Every structure is written in C-alpha cells, then in structure tokens.
Amino acid sequence: MRKTVTCWLAAVCFWMACSFSVVADVLVEPIDSFYEDHREECRHVGRMFIANGPDGKVYLYKSPELPEVVATWENGYRAHIMFTYEDSRGILWGVYEDYNGTVGWMPMDYMDLVYDSISFQEEHSGEITEQSGELDEENLEGTIRFWKYPGSEECEALSVDDTEDYLPEYNGVYVDGNGNRWGHVGYYFGRRDTWISIDAPGAEFGELYPDGAPLTGQQDEKGSDTETVDPEGRQPEPGEEAGQTMQNSSDRIVPKPDYGVMALAAALVLLVAAGTAVLLVFLRKKGNKRL
C-alpha cells in the first residue's frame, strides 16, 4: 500500500513539474479580434519601447485598419510591445495590452527600442563564447544578482536561501573591460534573458565597476538606454538627432482600411446573395411545376 501511495505521489509531483514548465513557457497573446484574425502574420517581439511620436504624443488605435483612438501616450512613456504586424503599405504596427484589458496598436516608427539583453548580445556577439556552467557555491555570499546585461545598473537580487538548492546555470560567457566574467542565464524561476557575475554573483554595481559602467554602443554620455529603430534603415537628416521623430501632426501615420480585402469581402457577399436568389427561384419554379 505504501509503495502504491509513494508511486502515486511521485506521479503527481512529476505532472505538476511538467505543468509548471509548460505554464512558464506559455506565450501571452493579446485578447484582440484583429490579432486573432491575423495571428499568422504577426511576429512576437516581447521587448520594452519608449514612446517618441510627433507633437510629443503617440496614439494607440483600435487596429491597424481602424483609426479609432483608444489611448494616448506622452513621449517618454515606456511600454511592453507584445507583437508586431506589417500592413499592406509596409507600415509596422505594434500591439500593447494593459492590465485593464485595453488593447491598442501604434506605428512602430514612433517607438524607440530600450537597450536590453538582446541588444547587448547582438552588439557583442563576437565576444560571447559558447560555454555552459553553474555558479560555484564558494563564490556565493548570501545574494545572487540578475542583471539586465553586463554594464547595466538594473538588477534583481535573490537570496541564496530562496534558490531551492538549484543554482542558476549559464550558457554563454562574456568578459568585460574590467575582467569581470559574465554568464548569460536564459531562464531561472521566472527570470528570462539575464546575466550573472560568475566570480562575484552577489557584488553590487559599484564593486563591479568602481569607475562607472563601460558605455555600450547605444549609450551616449548622458547614459541613454534607447536604441533607434528605423524599419527602412534611413539615416538621420542634418540637424536630426538620433531617436527624434521629425514628422508633425499632418504627417502622422494613421490606420487605413484595407480596401482590397473589403472589396473582396463585398464581392463574396454579393456572390453568395446572387447564388441564393438563383437557388430560390429554381426551387420556386420546381415547386410550381409539381402543382
């Protein structure tokens, strides 16, 4: 009996562990009719952006084809963009959903990418070596810090007592100008795409960089952490600062209905209506003949 109960509990624990892994990897999608209709055409992004629109504002619309404003952001507002969709004009639209369930689409031309771990990996791809490992317990001093990227001042501290005897594993190593070794952690208890200091996992920023953080390719002297994204690869015009949107309100990108799709839908409706009418006439004539 005990053996049966033990096996049953083990099976339950295994099922719960598998279920947790599946839930942890679920891709959150917006509850939006346009997204549902164009899911296959949307690309997952899942990164932070900063609003930078004409006249200091970014408007969120009902959909890339419906110019109904559902929200307005002042420039500087940070938002997590879930997916993007490219319309028939070649304009890239991002979708955002807040905690109240409001969903809005905005032109990505008016959103600046926040420099993050992905940006860092792209910039330093040639300096990151493929090397797997796990933190050495001898280097642990009560705290593990998960950094946004090497040189970033953003981190999340975790007590070693909360690791549940499972230390972070890294799958890539980067050595900075100060000789600090960094390990890239793909996932660790809800933390995705972070970095840990291999030799001093609990060290604070000032200990790792006593003279300040080294500048990344997207950080200026003021410590900006935004990356200008231009879908067309256009270079800034003379007098135009990186990340500055030069359009005014008259040039603002707004959604436009896809008239081609609308015309096709209308033609199909007419075709069905005509076919139904013909069928009714045929059935009526057939009925009259029987009488």
ChimeraX commands (.cxc) that place a marker at each C-alpha (Angstrom):
marker #1 position 0.00,0.00,0.00 radius 0.5
marker #1 position 2.80,2.40,0.94 radius 0.5
marker #1 position 4.58,1.64,-2.32 radius 0.5
marker #1 position 1.40,2.42,-4.28 radius 0.5
marker #1 position 0.89,5.73,-2.47 radius 0.5
marker #1 position 4.54,6.66,-2.99 radius 0.5
marker #1 position 4.31,5.96,-6.72 radius 0.5
marker #1 position 1.09,7.92,-6.94 radius 0.5
marker #1 position 2.64,10.94,-5.18 radius 0.5
marker #1 position 5.70,10.75,-7.41 radius 0.5
marker #1 position 3.48,10.73,-10.50 radius 0.5
marker #1 position 1.54,13.74,-9.20 radius 0.5
marker #1 position 4.77,15.66,-8.47 radius 0.5
marker #1 position 6.09,14.85,-11.95 radius 0.5
marker #1 position 2.83,16.04,-13.54 radius 0.5
marker #1 position 2.94,19.29,-11.52 radius 0.5
marker #1 position 6.56,19.90,-12.54 radius 0.5
marker #1 position 5.72,19.35,-16.20 radius 0.5
marker #1 position 2.66,21.55,-15.90 radius 0.5
marker #1 position 4.76,24.32,-14.35 radius 0.5
marker #1 position 7.26,24.16,-17.18 radius 0.5
marker #1 position 4.51,24.41,-19.77 radius 0.5
marker #1 position 2.83,27.33,-17.98 radius 0.5
marker #1 position 6.17,29.10,-17.58 radius 0.5
marker #1 position 6.77,28.93,-21.32 radius 0.5
marker #1 position 3.27,29.98,-22.42 radius 0.5
marker #1 position 3.36,32.87,-24.87 radius 0.5
marker #1 position 0.95,35.58,-23.69 radius 0.5
marker #1 position -1.21,36.87,-26.54 radius 0.5
marker #1 position -3.49,39.93,-26.59 radius 0.5
marker #1 position -7.24,39.42,-26.44 radius 0.5
marker #1 position -7.99,41.30,-29.64 radius 0.5
marker #1 position -10.11,40.45,-32.68 radius 0.5
marker #1 position -7.67,41.94,-35.20 radius 0.5
marker #1 position -4.79,39.95,-33.71 radius 0.5
marker #1 position -6.85,36.77,-33.75 radius 0.5
marker #1 position -7.69,37.29,-37.43 radius 0.5
marker #1 position -4.03,37.99,-38.32 radius 0.5
marker #1 position -2.20,35.80,-35.81 radius 0.5
marker #1 position -0.16,34.04,-38.50 radius 0.5
marker #1 position 1.01,37.39,-39.89 radius 0.5
marker #1 position 2.13,38.78,-36.52 radius 0.5
marker #1 position 5.68,38.46,-35.17 radius 0.5
marker #1 position 6.42,38.09,-31.48 radius 0.5
marker #1 position 8.55,40.89,-30.01 radius 0.5
marker #1 position 8.18,40.94,-26.21 radius 0.5
marker #1 position 10.51,43.93,-25.60 radius 0.5
marker #1 position 10.31,47.36,-24.00 radius 0.5
marker #1 position 9.97,50.54,-26.08 radius 0.5
marker #1 position 9.74,54.27,-25.36 radius 0.5
marker #1 position 7.10,56.48,-26.98 radius 0.5
marker #1 position 8.57,59.09,-29.34 radius 0.5
marker #1 position 5.84,60.46,-31.62 radius 0.5
marker #1 position 5.07,63.68,-33.47 radius 0.5
marker #1 position 3.98,66.63,-31.31 radius 0.5
marker #1 position 5.09,64.74,-28.22 radius 0.5
marker #1 position 2.42,62.06,-28.39 radius 0.5
marker #1 position 1.76,58.51,-29.59 radius 0.5
marker #1 position -1.82,57.46,-30.30 radius 0.5
marker #1 position -3.00,53.89,-29.84 radius 0.5
marker #1 position -5.65,52.81,-32.33 radius 0.5
marker #1 position -8.33,50.14,-32.32 radius 0.5
marker #1 position -6.45,48.27,-35.06 radius 0.5
marker #1 position -4.05,48.94,-37.95 radius 0.5
marker #1 position -7.16,49.31,-40.13 radius 0.5
marker #1 position -9.46,51.24,-37.79 radius 0.5
marker #1 position -8.43,54.86,-36.86 radius 0.5
marker #1 position -10.31,54.90,-33.55 radius 0.5
marker #1 position -8.05,56.23,-30.77 radius 0.5
marker #1 position -8.23,54.08,-27.62 radius 0.5
marker #1 position -5.37,55.67,-25.64 radius 0.5
marker #1 position -2.69,58.38,-25.82 radius 0.5
marker #1 position 0.90,58.24,-24.55 radius 0.5
marker #1 position 3.14,61.20,-23.85 radius 0.5
marker #1 position 6.64,60.87,-25.29 radius 0.5
marker #1 position 8.87,59.05,-22.82 radius 0.5
marker #1 position 6.23,56.53,-21.80 radius 0.5
marker #1 position 7.65,53.01,-21.55 radius 0.5
marker #1 position 5.60,50.10,-22.83 radius 0.5
marker #1 position 6.00,46.38,-23.44 radius 0.5
marker #1 position 5.18,45.63,-27.08 radius 0.5
marker #1 position 3.88,42.11,-27.49 radius 0.5
marker #1 position 3.65,41.54,-31.26 radius 0.5
marker #1 position 4.05,43.49,-34.49 radius 0.5
marker #1 position 2.07,43.39,-37.73 radius 0.5
marker #1 position 3.05,44.83,-41.14 radius 0.5
marker #1 position 0.18,46.21,-43.19 radius 0.5
marker #1 position -0.18,46.36,-46.99 radius 0.5
marker #1 position 1.60,49.76,-47.02 radius 0.5
marker #1 position 4.69,48.30,-45.35 radius 0.5
marker #1 position 3.97,50.09,-42.05 radius 0.5
marker #1 position 4.89,48.14,-38.94 radius 0.5
marker #1 position 2.34,48.25,-36.10 radius 0.5
marker #1 position 2.88,47.14,-32.51 radius 0.5
marker #1 position 0.19,45.86,-30.17 radius 0.5
marker #1 position 0.00,46.65,-26.46 radius 0.5
marker #1 position -2.39,45.39,-23.79 radius 0.5
marker #1 position -2.67,46.90,-20.30 radius 0.5
marker #1 position -3.84,45.33,-17.06 radius 0.5
marker #1 position -7.36,46.64,-17.61 radius 0.5
marker #1 position -7.67,44.73,-20.87 radius 0.5
marker #1 position -7.37,47.79,-23.14 radius 0.5
marker #1 position -5.65,46.80,-26.39 radius 0.5
marker #1 position -4.13,49.33,-28.78 radius 0.5
marker #1 position -1.99,49.38,-31.92 radius 0.5
marker #1 position 0.62,52.06,-32.66 radius 0.5
marker #1 position 3.10,52.73,-35.52 radius 0.5
marker #1 position 6.49,51.34,-34.54 radius 0.5
marker #1 position 8.06,54.33,-36.31 radius 0.5
marker #1 position 7.08,56.24,-33.16 radius 0.5
marker #1 position 8.59,53.77,-30.69 radius 0.5
marker #1 position 12.28,53.60,-29.68 radius 0.5
marker #1 position 13.63,50.25,-28.53 radius 0.5
marker #1 position 15.00,50.18,-24.98 radius 0.5
marker #1 position 18.52,48.77,-24.98 radius 0.5
marker #1 position 18.30,45.32,-23.41 radius 0.5
marker #1 position 20.00,41.93,-23.18 radius 0.5
marker #1 position 19.13,41.10,-26.79 radius 0.5
marker #1 position 20.67,44.38,-27.95 radius 0.5
marker #1 position 23.78,43.62,-25.89 radius 0.5
marker #1 position 24.12,40.14,-27.37 radius 0.5
marker #1 position 23.77,41.50,-30.90 radius 0.5
marker #1 position 26.41,44.15,-30.23 radius 0.5
marker #1 position 28.89,41.77,-28.57 radius 0.5
marker #1 position 28.13,38.57,-30.48 radius 0.5
marker #1 position 31.79,38.12,-31.39 radius 0.5
marker #1 position 32.90,38.45,-27.75 radius 0.5
marker #1 position 30.45,35.98,-26.19 radius 0.5
marker #1 position 31.81,32.44,-26.06 radius 0.5
marker #1 position 29.66,29.32,-26.01 radius 0.5
marker #1 position 30.35,27.97,-22.56 radius 0.5
marker #1 position 27.97,26.30,-20.13 radius 0.5
marker #1 position 28.34,26.16,-16.37 radius 0.5
marker #1 position 26.81,26.66,-12.96 radius 0.5
marker #1 position 27.65,29.12,-10.19 radius 0.5
marker #1 position 30.29,27.93,-7.76 radius 0.5
marker #1 position 28.91,27.71,-4.21 radius 0.5
marker #1 position 32.25,29.02,-2.92 radius 0.5
marker #1 position 31.53,32.38,-4.59 radius 0.5
marker #1 position 28.11,32.75,-3.00 radius 0.5
marker #1 position 27.78,35.20,-0.13 radius 0.5
marker #1 position 24.05,35.23,0.52 radius 0.5
marker #1 position 22.82,37.03,-2.62 radius 0.5
marker #1 position 22.68,36.43,-6.37 radius 0.5
marker #1 position 22.09,39.42,-8.62 radius 0.5
marker #1 position 20.47,39.00,-12.04 radius 0.5
marker #1 position 21.49,41.90,-14.27 radius 0.5
marker #1 position 19.72,43.22,-17.36 radius 0.5
marker #1 position 23.06,42.98,-19.20 radius 0.5
marker #1 position 26.75,43.45,-18.29 radius 0.5
marker #1 position 27.28,47.12,-17.50 radius 0.5
marker #1 position 23.61,47.80,-16.83 radius 0.5
marker #1 position 22.66,49.29,-13.47 radius 0.5
marker #1 position 19.38,47.34,-13.42 radius 0.5
marker #1 position 19.33,44.10,-11.50 radius 0.5
marker #1 position 17.17,41.89,-9.31 radius 0.5
marker #1 position 18.66,40.46,-6.12 radius 0.5
marker #1 position 17.73,36.99,-4.93 radius 0.5
marker #1 position 18.68,35.47,-1.59 radius 0.5
marker #1 position 20.63,32.24,-1.88 radius 0.5
marker #1 position 18.17,30.77,0.62 radius 0.5
marker #1 position 15.42,31.20,-2.00 radius 0.5
marker #1 position 17.18,29.25,-4.74 radius 0.5
marker #1 position 15.64,25.96,-3.60 radius 0.5
marker #1 position 19.07,24.29,-3.91 radius 0.5
marker #1 position 19.02,24.89,-7.66 radius 0.5
marker #1 position 21.70,27.38,-8.66 radius 0.5
marker #1 position 21.48,29.34,-11.95 radius 0.5
marker #1 position 23.10,27.79,-15.00 radius 0.5
marker #1 position 24.61,29.91,-17.75 radius 0.5
marker #1 position 25.08,29.09,-21.44 radius 0.5
marker #1 position 27.37,31.86,-22.65 radius 0.5
marker #1 position 30.30,33.81,-21.18 radius 0.5
marker #1 position 31.35,37.42,-21.73 radius 0.5
marker #1 position 34.42,39.11,-20.22 radius 0.5
marker #1 position 34.18,42.90,-19.87 radius 0.5
marker #1 position 36.95,45.51,-19.84 radius 0.5
marker #1 position 37.37,45.17,-16.07 radius 0.5
marker #1 position 37.95,41.43,-16.32 radius 0.5
marker #1 position 34.54,40.55,-14.88 radius 0.5
marker #1 position 33.21,37.25,-16.21 radius 0.5
marker #1 position 29.50,37.28,-17.01 radius 0.5
marker #1 position 27.24,34.30,-17.63 radius 0.5
marker #1 position 24.06,34.52,-19.69 radius 0.5
marker #1 position 21.05,32.90,-18.00 radius 0.5
marker #1 position 18.25,32.05,-20.39 radius 0.5
marker #1 position 15.67,31.25,-17.71 radius 0.5
marker #1 position 15.64,30.96,-13.94 radius 0.5
marker #1 position 12.41,30.85,-11.91 radius 0.5
marker #1 position 10.55,33.42,-13.99 radius 0.5
marker #1 position 13.63,35.49,-14.86 radius 0.5
marker #1 position 14.35,35.47,-18.57 radius 0.5
marker #1 position 17.39,36.54,-20.54 radius 0.5
marker #1 position 19.50,37.88,-17.66 radius 0.5
marker #1 position 23.20,37.94,-16.74 radius 0.5
marker #1 position 25.09,36.96,-13.59 radius 0.5
marker #1 position 28.59,37.78,-12.45 radius 0.5
marker #1 position 30.26,34.37,-12.37 radius 0.5
marker #1 position 33.06,35.23,-9.92 radius 0.5
marker #1 position 31.08,37.65,-7.75 radius 0.5
marker #1 position 27.38,36.84,-8.13 radius 0.5
marker #1 position 26.39,38.95,-5.12 radius 0.5
marker #1 position 28.53,42.02,-5.90 radius 0.5
marker #1 position 26.83,45.38,-6.28 radius 0.5
marker #1 position 27.29,47.67,-9.27 radius 0.5
marker #1 position 29.94,49.84,-7.59 radius 0.5
marker #1 position 32.04,46.81,-6.74 radius 0.5
marker #1 position 31.98,45.54,-10.31 radius 0.5
marker #1 position 32.54,48.98,-11.85 radius 0.5
marker #1 position 34.30,51.30,-9.39 radius 0.5
marker #1 position 34.94,53.81,-12.20 radius 0.5
marker #1 position 31.44,53.58,-13.70 radius 0.5
marker #1 position 29.94,51.27,-16.29 radius 0.5
marker #1 position 31.52,50.96,-19.73 radius 0.5
marker #1 position 29.41,52.57,-22.44 radius 0.5
marker #1 position 27.62,50.26,-24.83 radius 0.5
marker #1 position 27.20,51.03,-28.50 radius 0.5
marker #1 position 23.75,52.51,-27.84 radius 0.5
marker #1 position 24.59,54.51,-24.70 radius 0.5
marker #1 position 25.62,58.15,-25.01 radius 0.5
marker #1 position 27.35,60.39,-22.48 radius 0.5
marker #1 position 24.03,61.01,-20.74 radius 0.5
marker #1 position 23.50,57.30,-20.16 radius 0.5
marker #1 position 20.62,56.91,-22.60 radius 0.5
marker #1 position 19.48,53.32,-22.94 radius 0.5
marker #1 position 17.36,53.62,-26.06 radius 0.5
marker #1 position 18.10,52.25,-29.49 radius 0.5
marker #1 position 16.70,53.98,-32.57 radius 0.5
marker #1 position 14.79,51.56,-34.80 radius 0.5
marker #1 position 14.04,52.61,-38.38 radius 0.5
marker #1 position 12.36,49.87,-40.46 radius 0.5
marker #1 position 13.71,51.44,-43.65 radius 0.5
marker #1 position 17.25,51.90,-42.34 radius 0.5
marker #1 position 17.08,55.65,-43.01 radius 0.5
marker #1 position 19.99,57.74,-41.77 radius 0.5
marker #1 position 19.16,60.88,-39.72 radius 0.5
marker #1 position 18.94,64.06,-41.76 radius 0.5
marker #1 position 21.25,67.01,-40.94 radius 0.5
marker #1 position 20.07,68.55,-37.68 radius 0.5
marker #1 position 18.02,65.49,-36.74 radius 0.5
marker #1 position 19.10,63.81,-33.53 radius 0.5
marker #1 position 19.05,60.04,-33.20 radius 0.5
marker #1 position 15.73,58.89,-31.85 radius 0.5
marker #1 position 13.97,62.17,-32.69 radius 0.5
marker #1 position 10.81,61.91,-34.80 radius 0.5
marker #1 position 10.77,64.75,-37.35 radius 0.5
marker #1 position 7.18,64.38,-38.56 radius 0.5
marker #1 position 4.50,66.80,-37.45 radius 0.5
marker #1 position 0.84,66.09,-36.84 radius 0.5
marker #1 position -0.07,66.50,-40.53 radius 0.5
marker #1 position 2.36,63.68,-41.40 radius 0.5
marker #1 position 1.18,61.39,-38.61 radius 0.5
marker #1 position 0.71,57.75,-39.58 radius 0.5
marker #1 position -2.88,56.63,-39.07 radius 0.5
marker #1 position -4.63,53.33,-39.78 radius 0.5
marker #1 position -6.26,52.89,-43.16 radius 0.5
marker #1 position -8.78,50.20,-44.07 radius 0.5
marker #1 position -7.57,47.53,-46.46 radius 0.5
marker #1 position -9.93,48.39,-49.31 radius 0.5
marker #1 position -8.75,45.42,-51.34 radius 0.5
marker #1 position -9.88,42.99,-48.64 radius 0.5
marker #1 position -13.09,44.94,-48.15 radius 0.5
marker #1 position -13.84,44.81,-51.88 radius 0.5
marker #1 position -13.16,41.07,-51.94 radius 0.5
marker #1 position -15.44,40.53,-48.94 radius 0.5
marker #1 position -18.19,42.60,-50.58 radius 0.5
marker #1 position -17.83,40.65,-53.81 radius 0.5
marker #1 position -18.13,37.36,-51.93 radius 0.5
marker #1 position -21.25,38.60,-50.12 radius 0.5
marker #1 position -22.81,39.63,-53.44 radius 0.5
marker #1 position -21.85,36.32,-54.98 radius 0.5
marker #1 position -23.46,34.37,-52.14 radius 0.5
marker #1 position -26.57,36.56,-52.28 radius 0.5
marker #1 position -26.87,36.08,-56.06 radius 0.5
marker #1 position -26.39,32.33,-55.74 radius 0.5
marker #1 position -29.04,32.17,-53.01 radius 0.5
marker #1 position -31.51,34.16,-55.14 radius 0.5
marker #1 position -30.96,31.89,-58.13 radius 0.5
marker #1 position -31.44,28.82,-55.95 radius 0.5
marker #1 position -34.71,30.22,-54.51 radius 0.5
marker #1 position -36.06,30.99,-57.98 radius 0.5
marker #1 position -35.14,27.49,-59.14 radius 0.5
marker #1 position -36.85,25.87,-56.16 radius 0.5
marker #1 position -39.97,28.02,-56.62 radius 0.5
marker #1 position -40.27,27.09,-60.30 radius 0.5
marker #1 position -39.76,23.45,-59.44 radius 0.5
marker #1 position -42.49,23.70,-56.81 radius 0.5
marker #1 position -44.91,25.32,-59.27 radius 0.5
marker #1 position -44.37,22.54,-61.79 radius 0.5
marker #1 position -45.33,19.91,-59.20 radius 0.5
marker #1 position -48.57,21.75,-58.52 radius 0.5
marker link #1:1,2 radius 0.2
marker link #1:2,3 radius 0.2
marker link #1:3,4 radius 0.2
marker link #1:4,5 radius 0.2
marker link #1:5,6 radius 0.2
marker link #1:6,7 radius 0.2
marker link #1:7,8 radius 0.2
marker link #1:8,9 radius 0.2
marker link #1:9,10 radius 0.2
marker link #1:10,11 radius 0.2
marker link #1:11,12 radius 0.2
marker link #1:12,13 radius 0.2
marker link #1:13,14 radius 0.2
marker link #1:14,15 radius 0.2
marker link #1:15,16 radius 0.2
marker link #1:16,17 radius 0.2
marker link #1:17,18 radius 0.2
marker link #1:18,19 radius 0.2
marker link #1:19,20 radius 0.2
marker link #1:20,21 radius 0.2
marker link #1:21,22 radius 0.2
marker link #1:22,23 radius 0.2
marker link #1:23,24 radius 0.2
marker link #1:24,25 radius 0.2
marker link #1:25,26 radius 0.2
marker link #1:26,27 radius 0.2
marker link #1:27,28 radius 0.2
marker link #1:28,29 radius 0.2
marker link #1:29,30 radius 0.2
marker link #1:30,31 radius 0.2
marker link #1:31,32 radius 0.2
marker link #1:32,33 radius 0.2
marker link #1:33,34 radius 0.2
marker link #1:34,35 radius 0.2
marker link #1:35,36 radius 0.2
marker link #1:36,37 radius 0.2
marker link #1:37,38 radius 0.2
marker link #1:38,39 radius 0.2
marker link #1:39,40 radius 0.2
marker link #1:40,41 radius 0.2
marker link #1:41,42 radius 0.2
marker link #1:42,43 radius 0.2
marker link #1:43,44 radius 0.2
marker link #1:44,45 radius 0.2
marker link #1:45,46 radius 0.2
marker link #1:46,47 radius 0.2
marker link #1:47,48 radius 0.2
marker link #1:48,49 radius 0.2
marker link #1:49,50 radius 0.2
marker link #1:50,51 radius 0.2
marker link #1:51,52 radius 0.2
marker link #1:52,53 radius 0.2
marker link #1:53,54 radius 0.2
marker link #1:54,55 radius 0.2
marker link #1:55,56 radius 0.2
marker link #1:56,57 radius 0.2
marker link #1:57,58 radius 0.2
marker link #1:58,59 radius 0.2
marker link #1:59,60 radius 0.2
marker link #1:60,61 radius 0.2
marker link #1:61,62 radius 0.2
marker link #1:62,63 radius 0.2
marker link #1:63,64 radius 0.2
marker link #1:64,65 radius 0.2
marker link #1:65,66 radius 0.2
marker link #1:66,67 radius 0.2
marker link #1:67,68 radius 0.2
marker link #1:68,69 radius 0.2
marker link #1:69,70 radius 0.2
marker link #1:70,71 radius 0.2
marker link #1:71,72 radius 0.2
marker link #1:72,73 radius 0.2
marker link #1:73,74 radius 0.2
marker link #1:74,75 radius 0.2
marker link #1:75,76 radius 0.2
marker link #1:76,77 radius 0.2
marker link #1:77,78 radius 0.2
marker link #1:78,79 radius 0.2
marker link #1:79,80 radius 0.2
marker link #1:80,81 radius 0.2
marker link #1:81,82 radius 0.2
marker link #1:82,83 radius 0.2
marker link #1:83,84 radius 0.2
marker link #1:84,85 radius 0.2
marker link #1:85,86 radius 0.2
marker link #1:86,87 radius 0.2
marker link #1:87,88 radius 0.2
marker link #1:88,89 radius 0.2
marker link #1:89,90 radius 0.2
marker link #1:90,91 radius 0.2
marker link #1:91,92 radius 0.2
marker link #1:92,93 radius 0.2
marker link #1:93,94 radius 0.2
marker link #1:94,95 radius 0.2
marker link #1:95,96 radius 0.2
marker link #1:96,97 radius 0.2
marker link #1:97,98 radius 0.2
marker link #1:98,99 radius 0.2
marker link #1:99,100 radius 0.2
marker link #1:100,101 radius 0.2
marker link #1:101,102 radius 0.2
marker link #1:102,103 radius 0.2
marker link #1:103,104 radius 0.2
marker link #1:104,105 radius 0.2
marker link #1:105,106 radius 0.2
marker link #1:106,107 radius 0.2
marker link #1:107,108 radius 0.2
marker link #1:108,109 radius 0.2
marker link #1:109,110 radius 0.2
marker link #1:110,111 radius 0.2
marker link #1:111,112 radius 0.2
marker link #1:112,113 radius 0.2
marker link #1:113,114 radius 0.2
marker link #1:114,115 radius 0.2
marker link #1:115,116 radius 0.2
marker link #1:116,117 radius 0.2
marker link #1:117,118 radius 0.2
marker link #1:118,119 radius 0.2
marker link #1:119,120 radius 0.2
marker link #1:120,121 radius 0.2
marker link #1:121,122 radius 0.2
marker link #1:122,123 radius 0.2
marker link #1:123,124 radius 0.2
marker link #1:124,125 radius 0.2
marker link #1:125,126 radius 0.2
marker link #1:126,127 radius 0.2
marker link #1:127,128 radius 0.2
marker link #1:128,129 radius 0.2
marker link #1:129,130 radius 0.2
marker link #1:130,131 radius 0.2
marker link #1:131,132 radius 0.2
marker link #1:132,133 radius 0.2
marker link #1:133,134 radius 0.2
marker link #1:134,135 radius 0.2
marker link #1:135,136 radius 0.2
marker link #1:136,137 radius 0.2
marker link #1:137,138 radius 0.2
marker link #1:138,139 radius 0.2
marker link #1:139,140 radius 0.2
marker link #1:140,141 radius 0.2
marker link #1:141,142 radius 0.2
marker link #1:142,143 radius 0.2
marker link #1:143,144 radius 0.2
marker link #1:144,145 radius 0.2
marker link #1:145,146 radius 0.2
marker link #1:146,147 radius 0.2
marker link #1:147,148 radius 0.2
marker link #1:148,149 radius 0.2
marker link #1:149,150 radius 0.2
marker link #1:150,151 radius 0.2
marker link #1:151,152 radius 0.2
marker link #1:152,153 radius 0.2
marker link #1:153,154 radius 0.2
marker link #1:154,155 radius 0.2
marker link #1:155,156 radius 0.2
marker link #1:156,157 radius 0.2
marker link #1:157,158 radius 0.2
marker link #1:158,159 radius 0.2
marker link #1:159,160 radius 0.2
marker link #1:160,161 radius 0.2
marker link #1:161,162 radius 0.2
marker link #1:162,163 radius 0.2
marker link #1:163,164 radius 0.2
marker link #1:164,165 radius 0.2
marker link #1:165,166 radius 0.2
marker link #1:166,167 radius 0.2
marker link #1:167,168 radius 0.2
marker link #1:168,169 radius 0.2
marker link #1:169,170 radius 0.2
marker link #1:170,171 radius 0.2
marker link #1:171,172 radius 0.2
marker link #1:172,173 radius 0.2
marker link #1:173,174 radius 0.2
marker link #1:174,175 radius 0.2
marker link #1:175,176 radius 0.2
marker link #1:176,177 radius 0.2
marker link #1:177,178 radius 0.2
marker link #1:178,179 radius 0.2
marker link #1:179,180 radius 0.2
marker link #1:180,181 radius 0.2
marker link #1:181,182 radius 0.2
marker link #1:182,183 radius 0.2
marker link #1:183,184 radius 0.2
marker link #1:184,185 radius 0.2
marker link #1:185,186 radius 0.2
marker link #1:186,187 radius 0.2
marker link #1:187,188 radius 0.2
marker link #1:188,189 radius 0.2
marker link #1:189,190 radius 0.2
marker link #1:190,191 radius 0.2
marker link #1:191,192 radius 0.2
marker link #1:192,193 radius 0.2
marker link #1:193,194 radius 0.2
marker link #1:194,195 radius 0.2
marker link #1:195,196 radius 0.2
marker link #1:196,197 radius 0.2
marker link #1:197,198 radius 0.2
marker link #1:198,199 radius 0.2
marker link #1:199,200 radius 0.2
marker link #1:200,201 radius 0.2
marker link #1:201,202 radius 0.2
marker link #1:202,203 radius 0.2
marker link #1:203,204 radius 0.2
marker link #1:204,205 radius 0.2
marker link #1:205,206 radius 0.2
marker link #1:206,207 radius 0.2
marker link #1:207,208 radius 0.2
marker link #1:208,209 radius 0.2
marker link #1:209,210 radius 0.2
marker link #1:210,211 radius 0.2
marker link #1:211,212 radius 0.2
marker link #1:212,213 radius 0.2
marker link #1:213,214 radius 0.2
marker link #1:214,215 radius 0.2
marker link #1:215,216 radius 0.2
marker link #1:216,217 radius 0.2
marker link #1:217,218 radius 0.2
marker link #1:218,219 radius 0.2
marker link #1:219,220 radius 0.2
marker link #1:220,221 radius 0.2
marker link #1:221,222 radius 0.2
marker link #1:222,223 radius 0.2
marker link #1:223,224 radius 0.2
marker link #1:224,225 radius 0.2
marker link #1:225,226 radius 0.2
marker link #1:226,227 radius 0.2
marker link #1:227,228 radius 0.2
marker link #1:228,229 radius 0.2
marker link #1:229,230 radius 0.2
marker link #1:230,231 radius 0.2
marker link #1:231,232 radius 0.2
marker link #1:232,233 radius 0.2
marker link #1:233,234 radius 0.2
marker link #1:234,235 radius 0.2
marker link #1:235,236 radius 0.2
marker link #1:236,237 radius 0.2
marker link #1:237,238 radius 0.2
marker link #1:238,239 radius 0.2
marker link #1:239,240 radius 0.2
marker link #1:240,241 radius 0.2
marker link #1:241,242 radius 0.2
marker link #1:242,243 radius 0.2
marker link #1:243,244 radius 0.2
marker link #1:244,245 radius 0.2
marker link #1:245,246 radius 0.2
marker link #1:246,247 radius 0.2
marker link #1:247,248 radius 0.2
marker link #1:248,249 radius 0.2
marker link #1:249,250 radius 0.2
marker link #1:250,251 radius 0.2
marker link #1:251,252 radius 0.2
marker link #1:252,253 radius 0.2
marker link #1:253,254 radius 0.2
marker link #1:254,255 radius 0.2
marker link #1:255,256 radius 0.2
marker link #1:256,257 radius 0.2
marker link #1:257,258 radius 0.2
marker link #1:258,259 radius 0.2
marker link #1:259,260 radius 0.2
marker link #1:260,261 radius 0.2
marker link #1:261,262 radius 0.2
marker link #1:262,263 radius 0.2
marker link #1:263,264 radius 0.2
marker link #1:264,265 radius 0.2
marker link #1:265,266 radius 0.2
marker link #1:266,267 radius 0.2
marker link #1:267,268 radius 0.2
marker link #1:268,269 radius 0.2
marker link #1:269,270 radius 0.2
marker link #1:270,271 radius 0.2
marker link #1:271,272 radius 0.2
marker link #1:272,273 radius 0.2
marker link #1:273,274 radius 0.2
marker link #1:274,275 radius 0.2
marker link #1:275,276 radius 0.2
marker link #1:276,277 radius 0.2
marker link #1:277,278 radius 0.2
marker link #1:278,279 radius 0.2
marker link #1:279,280 radius 0.2
marker link #1:280,281 radius 0.2
marker link #1:281,282 radius 0.2
marker link #1:282,283 radius 0.2
marker link #1:283,284 radius 0.2
marker link #1:284,285 radius 0.2
marker link #1:285,286 radius 0.2
marker link #1:286,287 radius 0.2
marker link #1:287,288 radius 0.2
marker link #1:288,289 radius 0.2
marker link #1:289,290 radius 0.2
marker link #1:290,291 radius 0.2
view
